[in-house]
């Protein structure tokens, strides 16, 4: 009540409230589970920014800013996750004997006193917004912020590694029971929820000798998270395998499975892969957001010139459009962006995928089923009998699929697909290696574009910097270009998990197969020669050149671009 009165008194002095209004608000707020400040914001009496400004001014309390408080994960030992989550506080900085603690309500003196008793340190509040507090707790404590008292409540006896191996075969029933326990279910769900919230593409659960390593792949990089205890590792794995319809009695051979996860109004398709290691099963889960919106060509990071090249090819009645690059470079996303641009009621579009990564209205999407004998090649033959105008094949990985795809492109269909090659011209060599005649490639291939994904600089903690002249020269950025360049890098903050990067964008190399390129294909010229000729003719901007442009504009850093495109 004291905290509410003090904030209320401050608001009265500011002329925002009257005594009568305060008394009425206190009575009504006490009937809710909201703190006084939260209630005021909910009722529209004040906004959060006003409260923060007033409290900072009246109490002489500094406000939180990401630049002033870089994350220090060692500080979590001072304040347990349960206490931090319950009281909405987070340790920010330790200076000698003074611990600075982030809080949305510095008037809660009792909580600050509790922290002093808990830590044996002097405590000074730092004013944060509710959103900042939640982000800080999630960043500092990771999965544990979602677990609350789960870790403490789990009572599964840990056994020596040798004993676990010996008893593995006789504990199946017990393991299945444990996998269904409420606490194990909550722990597993918390791992999923944190991954979805962090926009992770993969979850890695890797056993060690005495511990378990939990990592999320965020923006293409693996980040280590606080992990579940080794004592519950088998139960968590069993839970995941049950969800994926995998055999929990088998742990010494690789397995694959899948299931659908619904969380936070999202539908996530989860592909599960298990691999036996010397310390137990290594589990990798690929998360595919089925409810994610489809990208458009201009949102991929493609410049206007390259986008115009692809759009001009999309309107042609037949031929092949191929996207190339390594696994995880965004090839399927780019193809869907193209499909989205041409998707109209008068066009019949059919896709063949493994798995279906995006769900799109008015497109016939087919899931591969190799166990039933439906491969890319056989499925493609069936699709041709469905009167398609446009066909999208998830991947051309063998000679049979390549041959059927070329045949489809020859017979009046637009065919979109992906191929694993390093650059756009490498597609030509790859098709020749798969037995496709050069003259057929030259006649059906309209455009091939290679791509990579690079992390973008975090907008919340970006700062200007100047790469070394040597590094710029090595990457092909001239001194003239560097003069007016807006080089940027991230310092690291809560928004980007202290990495300096948030989100990704594409780097592209678009090769249009015109008459000059066709002649070189028929002449079986090597792909490096084709690339050089296209660059010299001003018809091709390489991956490295496109990446350099994004570095100059401050979209990404030189280091990130170099790691993606330098060979």
C-alpha positions as CSV (number, residue, x, y, z in Angstrom):
1,X,0.0,0.0,0.0
2,X,2.9,2.3,0.7
3,X,4.2,2.0,-2.8
4,X,0.8,2.8,-4.3
5,X,0.4,5.8,-2.0
6,X,3.8,7.2,-2.9
7,X,3.3,6.9,-6.6
8,X,-0.2,8.3,-6.2
9,X,1.1,11.2,-4.2
10,X,3.6,12.0,-6.9
11,X,0.8,11.9,-9.5
12,X,-1.3,14.2,-7.3
13,X,1.6,16.7,-7.1
14,X,1.9,16.6,-10.9
15,X,-1.8,17.4,-11.1
16,X,-2.6,14.1,-12.9
17,X,-4.7,12.7,-10.0
18,X,-6.8,14.2,-7.2
19,X,-7.1,12.8,-3.7
20,X,-10.6,11.5,-4.5
21,X,-9.5,9.8,-7.7
22,X,-6.5,8.2,-5.9
23,X,-8.8,6.7,-3.2
24,X,-11.1,5.3,-5.8
25,X,-8.3,3.9,-7.9
26,X,-6.6,2.2,-5.0
27,X,-9.9,0.4,-4.1
28,X,-10.5,-0.8,-7.6
29,X,-6.9,-1.8,-8.2
30,X,-6.9,-3.9,-5.0
31,X,-9.6,-6.1,-6.6
32,X,-7.2,-7.0,-9.5
33,X,-3.9,-8.8,-9.7
34,X,-2.2,-5.8,-11.3
35,X,0.4,-3.6,-9.7
36,X,-0.7,0.0,-9.2
37,X,1.3,1.4,-12.2
38,X,0.0,-1.4,-14.4
39,X,-3.6,-0.6,-13.4
40,X,-3.1,3.1,-14.2
41,X,-1.8,2.2,-17.7
42,X,-4.6,-0.3,-18.3
43,X,-7.2,2.3,-17.4
44,X,-5.6,4.9,-19.7
45,X,-5.0,7.3,-16.9
46,X,-1.3,7.5,-17.7
47,X,1.0,5.7,-20.2
48,X,4.2,3.8,-19.3
49,X,6.5,6.5,-20.7
50,X,4.9,9.1,-18.4
51,X,5.3,6.9,-15.3
52,X,8.9,6.2,-16.1
53,X,9.7,9.9,-16.6
54,X,7.9,10.9,-13.4
55,X,9.5,8.3,-11.3
56,X,13.0,9.0,-12.7
57,X,12.6,12.7,-12.0
58,X,11.0,12.6,-8.6
59,X,13.1,9.8,-7.1
60,X,16.4,10.6,-8.9
61,X,16.6,7.1,-10.3
62,X,18.6,6.4,-13.5
63,X,16.7,4.9,-16.4
64,X,17.8,1.8,-18.2
65,X,19.5,2.0,-21.6
66,X,21.0,-0.9,-23.5
67,X,24.3,0.9,-24.2
68,X,24.9,1.6,-20.5
69,X,24.2,-2.0,-19.3
70,X,25.8,-4.7,-21.4
71,X,24.6,-8.2,-20.4
72,X,26.7,-9.9,-17.7
73,X,25.4,-13.4,-17.3
74,X,27.6,-14.1,-14.2
75,X,25.1,-11.9,-12.3
76,X,22.3,-14.4,-12.4
77,X,23.9,-16.2,-9.4
78,X,22.9,-13.3,-7.2
79,X,19.2,-13.4,-7.9
80,X,17.4,-16.8,-8.5
81,X,15.2,-17.0,-11.6
82,X,12.1,-17.7,-9.5
83,X,12.7,-14.5,-7.5
84,X,13.5,-12.4,-10.6
85,X,10.4,-13.7,-12.4
86,X,8.0,-13.3,-9.5
87,X,9.1,-9.8,-8.5
88,X,10.1,-8.5,-12.0
89,X,13.6,-7.6,-11.2
90,X,16.9,-8.4,-12.9
91,X,20.6,-7.8,-12.0
92,X,22.2,-5.4,-14.3
93,X,25.7,-4.4,-13.1
94,X,28.0,-5.0,-10.1
95,X,30.3,-2.1,-9.1
96,X,32.3,-3.1,-6.0
97,X,29.8,-3.7,-3.3
98,X,26.9,-2.1,-5.2
99,X,24.5,-4.2,-7.3
100,X,22.4,-2.3,-9.8
101,X,19.0,-4.0,-10.3
102,X,16.5,-3.3,-13.0
103,X,12.9,-2.8,-11.9
104,X,9.7,-1.3,-13.2
105,X,8.8,-0.2,-9.7
106,X,11.6,1.4,-7.6
107,X,9.0,2.2,-4.9
108,X,8.8,-1.5,-3.9
109,X,11.3,-1.0,-1.1
110,X,10.6,-4.4,0.4
111,X,11.8,-6.2,-2.7
112,X,15.0,-4.2,-2.8
113,X,15.5,-5.0,0.9
114,X,15.0,-8.7,0.2
115,X,17.7,-8.5,-2.5
116,X,20.1,-6.8,-0.1
117,X,19.6,-9.6,2.4
118,X,19.8,-12.2,-0.3
119,X,23.1,-10.9,-1.8
120,X,24.8,-9.1,1.1
121,X,25.3,-6.2,-1.2
122,X,24.0,-2.7,-1.5
123,X,21.2,-2.4,-4.0
124,X,20.4,0.5,-6.3
125,X,17.3,0.4,-8.5
126,X,17.5,1.2,-12.3
127,X,14.2,2.1,-13.9
128,X,13.0,-0.2,-16.7
129,X,9.8,-0.6,-18.7
130,X,7.8,-3.8,-18.3
131,X,8.9,-4.9,-21.8
132,X,12.5,-4.3,-21.0
133,X,12.2,-6.3,-17.8
134,X,10.7,-9.2,-19.6
135,X,13.3,-9.1,-22.3
136,X,16.2,-8.9,-19.8
137,X,14.9,-11.8,-17.8
138,X,14.5,-13.9,-20.9
139,X,18.0,-13.0,-22.1
140,X,19.7,-13.4,-18.7
141,X,18.1,-16.6,-17.6
142,X,17.1,-18.2,-20.9
143,X,14.9,-21.2,-20.7
144,X,15.1,-21.1,-16.9
145,X,12.9,-17.9,-17.0
146,X,10.1,-20.1,-18.2
147,X,10.7,-22.9,-15.8
148,X,10.1,-21.2,-12.5
149,X,10.3,-23.8,-9.8
150,X,10.3,-26.8,-12.2
151,X,14.0,-27.4,-11.8
152,X,13.7,-27.6,-8.0
153,X,10.6,-29.8,-8.2
154,X,12.0,-32.5,-10.4
155,X,12.8,-35.5,-8.3
156,X,14.3,-37.9,-10.8
157,X,17.3,-39.7,-9.5
158,X,20.5,-39.2,-11.4
159,X,22.5,-42.3,-12.0
160,X,26.1,-42.9,-13.1
161,X,26.7,-43.1,-16.8
162,X,27.6,-46.8,-16.6
163,X,24.5,-47.7,-14.6
164,X,22.3,-45.9,-17.1
165,X,23.7,-47.9,-20.0
166,X,23.2,-51.2,-18.2
167,X,19.6,-50.5,-17.1
168,X,18.6,-48.8,-20.3
169,X,16.7,-51.8,-21.7
170,X,14.7,-52.5,-18.5
171,X,13.6,-48.9,-17.8
172,X,11.5,-48.3,-20.9
173,X,8.2,-48.5,-19.0
174,X,9.5,-46.1,-16.3
175,X,10.9,-43.8,-18.9
176,X,7.6,-43.6,-20.7
177,X,5.8,-42.8,-17.4
178,X,8.4,-40.1,-16.6
179,X,7.9,-38.6,-20.1
180,X,4.3,-38.1,-19.4
181,X,4.8,-36.4,-16.0
182,X,3.5,-32.9,-15.7
183,X,6.9,-31.4,-14.8
184,X,8.7,-33.1,-17.7
185,X,6.0,-31.9,-20.1
186,X,6.3,-28.4,-18.8
187,X,10.1,-28.5,-19.1
188,X,9.9,-29.7,-22.7
189,X,7.2,-27.2,-23.6
190,X,9.3,-24.4,-22.0
191,X,12.2,-25.4,-24.3
192,X,9.9,-25.2,-27.3
193,X,8.3,-21.9,-26.2
194,X,11.6,-20.2,-25.6
195,X,12.8,-21.4,-29.1
196,X,9.7,-20.0,-30.8
197,X,10.0,-16.7,-28.9
198,X,13.6,-16.4,-29.9
199,X,12.7,-17.2,-33.5
200,X,15.1,-20.2,-33.5
201,X,15.2,-22.3,-36.6
202,X,16.7,-25.4,-34.8
203,X,17.0,-26.8,-31.3
204,X,20.1,-28.9,-30.4
205,X,20.0,-31.1,-27.3
206,X,23.4,-32.7,-26.9
207,X,24.4,-35.0,-24.1
208,X,27.8,-34.6,-22.4
209,X,29.5,-36.8,-19.8
210,X,27.8,-35.2,-16.8
211,X,25.7,-32.4,-18.4
212,X,23.4,-31.6,-21.3
213,X,24.1,-28.8,-23.8
214,X,21.1,-26.9,-25.1
215,X,21.5,-24.7,-28.1
216,X,19.2,-22.6,-30.3
217,X,20.1,-21.7,-33.9
218,X,19.1,-18.0,-34.1
219,X,19.9,-16.1,-37.3
220,X,22.0,-18.9,-38.5
221,X,24.3,-19.2,-35.5
222,X,24.1,-21.6,-32.6
223,X,23.7,-19.9,-29.2
224,X,24.1,-21.8,-25.9
225,X,21.2,-21.7,-23.4
226,X,20.8,-22.8,-19.8
227,X,20.2,-26.5,-20.1
228,X,18.0,-29.0,-18.4
229,X,19.7,-31.1,-15.7
230,X,21.2,-34.4,-16.9
231,X,18.9,-36.2,-14.5
232,X,15.9,-35.4,-16.6
233,X,17.7,-35.7,-20.0
234,X,16.3,-39.2,-20.8
235,X,12.8,-38.2,-19.9
236,X,12.9,-35.0,-22.1
237,X,14.2,-37.1,-25.0
238,X,11.5,-39.7,-24.4
239,X,8.9,-37.0,-24.4
240,X,10.2,-35.6,-27.7
241,X,10.3,-39.1,-29.3
242,X,6.8,-39.9,-28.2
243,X,5.5,-36.6,-29.8
244,X,7.4,-37.4,-33.0
245,X,6.0,-41.0,-33.1
246,X,9.5,-42.4,-32.8
247,X,10.4,-45.7,-31.0
248,X,11.6,-44.8,-27.5
249,X,12.9,-48.4,-27.0
250,X,15.5,-47.8,-29.7
251,X,18.4,-45.5,-28.8
252,X,21.4,-47.0,-30.7
253,X,20.3,-46.3,-34.3
254,X,19.4,-43.0,-35.9
255,X,15.7,-42.1,-36.1
256,X,13.6,-39.4,-37.7
257,X,10.1,-38.2,-36.9
258,X,7.9,-35.1,-37.0
259,X,5.0,-33.5,-35.2
260,X,3.1,-30.2,-35.2
261,X,3.5,-27.7,-32.3
262,X,0.9,-25.1,-31.6
263,X,2.1,-22.2,-29.4
264,X,1.6,-18.5,-29.2
265,X,-0.9,-18.5,-32.1
266,X,1.6,-20.2,-34.3
267,X,1.6,-23.6,-35.9
268,X,5.1,-25.0,-36.0
269,X,6.1,-28.1,-38.0
270,X,8.9,-29.9,-36.1
271,X,11.2,-32.3,-37.7
272,X,13.1,-34.5,-35.3
273,X,16.4,-36.3,-35.9
274,X,18.2,-38.5,-33.3
275,X,21.8,-39.7,-33.5
276,X,23.4,-42.1,-31.0
277,X,26.6,-40.7,-29.4
278,X,28.9,-42.1,-26.7
279,X,27.0,-40.1,-24.1
280,X,23.5,-40.7,-25.3
281,X,21.2,-39.6,-28.1
282,X,21.8,-36.3,-29.7
283,X,18.5,-34.7,-30.7
284,X,18.1,-31.9,-33.4
285,X,14.8,-30.4,-34.0
286,X,14.1,-28.2,-37.1
287,X,11.3,-25.7,-36.5
288,X,9.2,-24.6,-39.5
289,X,6.7,-21.9,-38.9
290,X,3.7,-23.0,-41.0
291,X,1.7,-19.9,-40.1
292,X,4.5,-17.4,-41.1
293,X,3.6,-15.0,-43.8
294,X,5.0,-15.5,-47.3
295,X,7.9,-13.2,-48.2
296,X,7.7,-10.9,-51.2
297,X,10.6,-10.4,-53.6
298,X,11.4,-6.9,-52.3
299,X,11.5,-8.1,-48.7
300,X,14.2,-10.7,-49.3
301,X,17.0,-8.2,-49.6
302,X,17.3,-8.3,-53.4
303,X,18.1,-5.0,-55.1
304,X,15.8,-3.5,-57.7
305,X,18.0,-4.5,-60.7
306,X,18.2,-8.2,-59.8
307,X,14.5,-8.3,-58.8
308,X,13.6,-6.9,-62.2
309,X,15.6,-9.6,-63.9
310,X,13.7,-12.4,-62.1
311,X,10.3,-10.7,-62.6
312,X,10.9,-10.5,-66.3
313,X,11.6,-14.2,-66.4
314,X,8.5,-15.1,-64.3
315,X,6.1,-13.9,-67.0
316,X,7.5,-16.2,-69.7
317,X,5.2,-19.2,-70.4
318,X,7.8,-21.9,-70.0
319,X,11.3,-22.6,-68.8
320,X,13.3,-23.1,-65.6
321,X,14.0,-20.8,-62.7
322,X,16.6,-22.3,-60.4
323,X,17.7,-21.1,-56.9
324,X,21.1,-22.3,-55.7
325,X,23.0,-22.3,-52.5
326,X,23.9,-24.4,-49.5
327,X,21.4,-25.8,-47.0
328,X,19.7,-23.1,-45.0
329,X,20.4,-20.2,-47.4
330,X,16.8,-19.4,-48.0
331,X,16.3,-21.0,-51.4
332,X,12.8,-22.3,-50.7
333,X,11.7,-18.9,-49.2
334,X,12.9,-17.2,-52.4
335,X,10.9,-19.6,-54.6
336,X,7.8,-19.0,-52.6
337,X,8.2,-15.3,-52.9
338,X,8.3,-15.8,-56.7
339,X,5.2,-18.0,-56.5
340,X,3.4,-15.4,-54.4
341,X,4.1,-12.8,-57.1
342,X,2.5,-14.9,-59.9
343,X,-0.2,-16.6,-57.9
344,X,-3.5,-15.8,-59.6
345,X,-6.8,-17.6,-60.1
346,X,-6.1,-18.2,-63.8
347,X,-2.8,-20.0,-63.1
348,X,-2.6,-23.6,-61.7
349,X,0.4,-23.9,-59.4
350,X,1.4,-27.2,-58.0
351,X,4.4,-27.8,-55.6
352,X,6.2,-31.0,-54.6
353,X,8.1,-30.6,-51.4
354,X,9.8,-32.5,-48.5
355,X,8.5,-31.1,-46.3
356,X,5.9,-28.4,-47.2
357,X,7.5,-25.4,-45.5
358,X,4.8,-22.7,-46.2
359,X,1.0,-23.1,-46.6
360,X,-0.4,-20.9,-49.4
361,X,-4.0,-20.5,-50.5
362,X,-4.8,-21.4,-54.0
363,X,-1.6,-23.4,-54.5
364,X,-1.8,-27.2,-54.7
365,X,1.0,-28.4,-52.3
366,X,2.1,-32.0,-52.3
367,X,4.1,-33.7,-49.5
368,X,6.8,-36.2,-50.6
369,X,6.3,-39.7,-49.2
370,X,9.3,-41.8,-50.0
371,X,8.1,-44.8,-47.9
372,X,5.0,-45.0,-50.2
373,X,7.3,-44.7,-53.3
374,X,6.5,-41.1,-54.0
375,X,9.8,-39.5,-54.8
376,X,10.5,-36.2,-56.5
377,X,10.8,-37.9,-59.9
378,X,7.6,-40.1,-59.6
379,X,5.6,-37.2,-57.9
380,X,6.7,-34.9,-60.7
381,X,5.3,-37.3,-63.4
382,X,2.0,-37.4,-61.5
383,X,1.9,-33.6,-61.3
384,X,2.3,-33.3,-65.1
385,X,-1.1,-35.1,-65.4
386,X,-2.7,-32.3,-63.2
387,X,-2.7,-29.7,-66.0
388,X,-0.2,-27.4,-64.2
389,X,1.0,-24.0,-65.5
390,X,3.7,-23.7,-62.9
391,X,5.5,-26.5,-61.0
392,X,7.7,-26.0,-58.0
393,X,10.0,-29.0,-57.2
394,X,11.5,-28.7,-53.7
395,X,15.0,-29.9,-54.9
396,X,16.6,-31.5,-57.9
397,X,19.0,-33.9,-56.4
398,X,19.3,-36.7,-58.9
399,X,19.5,-37.4,-62.7
400,X,15.9,-38.7,-62.9
401,X,14.4,-35.6,-61.3
402,X,16.6,-33.4,-63.4
403,X,15.5,-35.1,-66.6
404,X,11.8,-35.0,-65.8
405,X,12.1,-31.3,-64.8
406,X,13.8,-30.4,-68.1
407,X,11.1,-32.3,-70.0
408,X,8.4,-30.4,-68.1
409,X,10.0,-27.1,-69.0
410,X,10.3,-28.1,-72.6
411,X,6.6,-29.0,-72.8
412,X,5.2,-25.6,-71.9
413,X,5.5,-25.4,-68.1
414,X,7.3,-23.0,-65.8
415,X,9.4,-25.1,-63.5
416,X,10.9,-23.7,-60.3
417,X,13.4,-25.6,-58.2
418,X,16.5,-25.6,-56.0
419,X,20.0,-27.1,-56.6
420,X,22.9,-27.3,-54.3
421,X,25.8,-25.4,-56.0
422,X,28.1,-22.6,-54.9
423,X,27.2,-20.0,-57.5
424,X,24.6,-19.3,-60.2
425,X,26.7,-20.7,-63.1
426,X,27.4,-23.9,-61.2
427,X,23.9,-25.0,-62.0
428,X,25.0,-25.6,-65.6
429,X,27.9,-27.9,-64.6
430,X,25.7,-29.7,-62.1
431,X,23.1,-30.5,-64.8
432,X,25.7,-31.7,-67.3
433,X,27.1,-34.0,-64.6
434,X,23.6,-35.4,-64.1
435,X,23.5,-36.3,-67.8
436,X,21.4,-33.5,-69.2
437,X,22.5,-32.5,-72.7
438,X,24.0,-28.9,-72.9
439,X,21.6,-27.9,-75.7
440,X,18.6,-28.8,-73.6
441,X,20.0,-26.8,-70.6
442,X,20.5,-23.8,-72.9
443,X,17.0,-24.1,-74.3
444,X,15.0,-24.4,-71.0
445,X,17.1,-22.5,-68.3
446,X,15.9,-18.9,-68.1
447,X,17.6,-17.7,-64.9
448,X,19.7,-19.1,-62.1
449,X,20.3,-17.2,-58.9
450,X,22.6,-18.0,-56.1
451,X,22.0,-16.8,-52.6
452,X,23.3,-16.6,-49.1
453,X,21.9,-15.3,-45.8
454,X,23.8,-12.7,-43.7
455,X,22.9,-11.4,-40.3
456,X,21.9,-7.8,-40.2
457,X,23.2,-5.3,-37.7
458,X,21.0,-4.9,-34.6
459,X,19.1,-1.6,-34.9
460,X,18.9,-1.2,-31.1
461,X,22.6,-1.1,-30.4
462,X,24.2,-0.2,-33.8
463,X,27.1,2.2,-34.0
464,X,29.4,3.5,-36.7
465,X,32.8,2.0,-37.2
466,X,35.6,1.9,-39.7
467,X,37.0,-1.5,-40.9
468,X,40.7,-1.6,-41.7
469,X,41.9,-0.6,-45.1
470,X,43.4,-4.0,-45.6
471,X,40.1,-5.8,-44.9
472,X,38.2,-3.4,-47.2
473,X,40.7,-4.0,-50.0
474,X,40.5,-7.8,-49.5
475,X,36.8,-7.7,-49.9
476,X,36.8,-5.5,-53.0
477,X,35.6,-2.2,-51.5
478,X,37.6,0.6,-53.0
479,X,38.8,3.7,-51.0
480,X,36.4,5.9,-53.1
481,X,33.5,3.7,-52.0
482,X,34.7,3.7,-48.4
483,X,34.7,7.5,-48.1
484,X,30.9,7.9,-48.1
485,X,30.1,4.5,-46.7
486,X,27.9,4.1,-43.6
487,X,29.6,1.2,-42.0
488,X,27.7,-0.1,-38.9
489,X,28.1,-2.8,-36.3
490,X,26.2,-3.8,-33.2
491,X,27.6,-3.4,-29.6
492,X,25.4,-6.2,-28.2
493,X,22.2,-5.7,-26.2
494,X,19.2,-7.6,-24.8
495,X,17.4,-7.3,-28.1
496,X,20.0,-9.3,-30.0
497,X,21.2,-11.7,-27.2
498,X,24.4,-9.7,-27.0
499,X,25.5,-10.7,-30.5
500,X,25.2,-7.3,-32.3
501,X,23.0,-8.9,-35.0
502,X,19.2,-9.2,-35.3
503,X,17.5,-10.8,-38.3
504,X,18.9,-11.8,-41.6
505,X,18.8,-10.6,-45.2
506,X,19.7,-12.3,-48.5
507,X,22.8,-11.8,-50.7
508,X,22.1,-12.6,-54.3
509,X,23.8,-13.4,-57.7
510,X,21.4,-13.4,-60.6
511,X,22.4,-15.0,-63.9
512,X,20.0,-14.5,-66.8
513,X,20.6,-17.0,-69.6
514,X,20.7,-14.8,-72.7
515,X,22.1,-15.6,-76.1
516,X,25.7,-15.1,-75.0
517,X,25.3,-17.5,-72.0
518,X,23.4,-20.1,-74.2
519,X,26.4,-20.2,-76.6
520,X,28.8,-20.8,-73.8
521,X,26.6,-23.6,-72.4
522,X,26.4,-25.4,-75.7
523,X,30.1,-25.0,-76.0
524,X,30.4,-26.6,-72.5
525,X,32.5,-23.7,-71.1
526,X,33.4,-24.1,-67.4
527,X,31.2,-22.2,-64.9
528,X,34.0,-19.8,-63.7
529,X,34.5,-18.7,-67.4
530,X,30.8,-18.2,-67.7
531,X,30.7,-16.1,-64.5
532,X,33.7,-13.9,-65.7
533,X,32.1,-13.3,-69.1
534,X,28.8,-12.2,-67.5
535,X,30.6,-9.9,-65.1
536,X,32.8,-8.4,-67.8
537,X,29.7,-7.8,-69.9
538,X,28.0,-6.0,-67.0
539,X,25.3,-8.6,-66.8
540,X,26.1,-10.2,-63.4
541,X,26.8,-8.9,-59.9
542,X,28.5,-11.6,-57.9
543,X,27.6,-12.6,-54.4
544,X,30.7,-10.9,-53.0
545,X,29.8,-7.6,-54.8
546,X,26.2,-7.7,-53.5
547,X,27.5,-8.4,-50.0
548,X,29.9,-5.5,-50.3
549,X,27.1,-3.2,-51.2
550,X,25.2,-4.2,-48.1
551,X,28.3,-3.6,-46.0
552,X,28.7,-0.1,-47.5
553,X,25.1,0.7,-46.7
554,X,25.5,-0.5,-43.0
555,X,23.0,-3.4,-43.4
556,X,25.6,-6.0,-42.3
557,X,29.2,-6.0,-41.1
558,X,32.3,-6.8,-43.2
559,X,33.1,-9.8,-40.9
560,X,29.6,-11.2,-41.4
561,X,29.6,-10.7,-45.1
562,X,33.1,-12.2,-45.5
563,X,32.1,-15.3,-43.5
564,X,29.1,-15.9,-45.9
565,X,30.6,-15.3,-49.4
566,X,34.4,-15.4,-49.2
567,X,35.8,-18.6,-50.6
